[in-house]
Amino acid sequence: MRVNYQDLHQTIAALTEAEDDTVALMATVACEVHHSDDRFDWTGFYRVTAPGLLKIGPYQGGHGCLVIPFDRGVCGAAARTGEVQLVPDVDAFPGHIACASSTRSELVLPVFNNADTLIGVFDIDSDQPDIFTQTDATELRTILKMVFESESFGVSIR
């Protein structure tokens, strides 16, 4: 099954309306995105908990890495650069952290607040190589903006 982004957008909008708790929003987004597409094996957030450090947040799938420094892995690269990381082959990515040996490709989107402060990254892993597209990145950015950019919450995604 492939994700229908229009349906996913509407479902997440309905579930997150008027919610301003970061963890509740992250948990809902991770769950809905994870179950929307068979390509998505691990879907979740890593939160900034200290300067240069990400810790696991709400997620779906097998266990994830508990701690990721900004200078390691795909999630660290997204946090360090503030740019979306669309990685077709994680084995070819310098410094990739193998939280799960089955991961072949990865898509990571940085999450910023309105003060332009990084609050975390949204990470999706797949056991299939070269499976994520620019459309996936664009559509997921749109969904994340919708959820985290409400007036009451005030978060934006670059």
N, C-alpha and C positions, 0 to 999 in steps of 0.2 A: 504494500500500500504506500502510495506517495502522498505527501501532505497537500491538502487543499488550503492554501494560505488565506483565501477569503473566509472560509469557514473557521479556520483557526483564529484569525483576527477577531471575528465576531464572538466566538466562544470565550476567548480570553477577555475581551472587552466586557462581556456580561458578567464574568466571574470576578473581575477585579474592580468593577465600578465602585467608586467611593472608598476604596481601601487605601490606607496610607502606611501600613506596616510593611517595612522592607522585607522581612523574612516571609511573611504571608504572601506577598506579591511574588517573591522569588520562587517559593514553593509551588505556587499555582502555575506560573509560567513554565517552570521545569517539568512539571507533571504533564501539562497539556501539550507542550512541544514534543516531549519524549514519546507520548502515545499517539502522535499524529502521523508518524512515518516509520516504516520498518527499517530505514537506513540508520536511524538514531539509536545507538547502543547505550550510550551514556550521555545524559543531558543534565547540566546543572550549573550552579554558580560557585565561584570562588570569591570570597569577600576580602577586601583590604582590611587587615586587622592591626597592622603596624607598618611603619615606613618600609617599603620594599618587600612586603610579605603578604601573600594570599593564603587564606585558610578556607577549607571546604565549607560550603553552605548548602542550602537545599538542593537535592539532586534526585535523579531517578537512574537506576541501573546498578551494576555491581559497585563494589567499593571504589572510592577514588583516592587520590593522594590527599593526605590531611593538610600538608603545608607545601606551598610552592613559592620560592623566592622569585622576585621579578627578573633575576638574571638567569633563570632556567626555564626551559620548555616553551611550548606554544602559548600557554596561559601567561607565563612570565613575559613573553615577547609582546603580547597584546597589552598587558598592564604597563610595561616599560615604554612602549612606543605610542600607545593610545590609538593604535590602528587595528582594524579587523585582520585576523590571521586566517587565511583559507589555505590549508595545507593538504595537498593531494596525497603525499606520501610522508608519514611521520618519521619513517626511518631515515629519510634524507634531510630532515630538519635538524640543524645543529643544536645540540643540547636538549633534544627531546627527552622528556621524562616518561618512561613506560609505566604509567599507573596500572594499565591493563595490557597484557601482552597481545591481546586480540586487536587492539586499535591499529587501523591502517591509515585513516584520514581524519582530519579534525578541522572544526570551524570554531573560532573564538572571537567574541565581540566584547570590547571594553565598555564598561558602564560608568558614566560620569554624572555628578549632580550639577545643578545650575551654577554652582560656584566653580565649575570646571575641575572638581576634585574627583579623582577616581574612587569609586566605591566597590568595584568588583569587576569580574569578567563573567560572561555567559559562554559556556563551553559545551560543544557537542562533538562526540566521538562516534566513529563508525568502524565496523570490522571490514568494510569494503574500501579498496583503494580508490582515490580520485572520485569520490561520490558526491561531494558538495559542489554547488554551483554559485556563481555570482548572484543568481536569483535567490538562492537560499539566504545568502548574506544580506541582500537588500531587503527581502521580506521580513526576516527576523529583526533587522534593525528597525523597521517600521513598527513591528509589534512591540518591541522593547521601548521605543519612543512613546507609543500610545500608553503603555502601562506606567512607565516611570516619569512621564512628563506632565502628569496632572498638576493642577494648581496646588492641591493640598500636599502633594509629595515633592514636586519640583525637581525631578531628575531628568537628565537628558543623556542620550547615547550619541556618540560621535559617529 
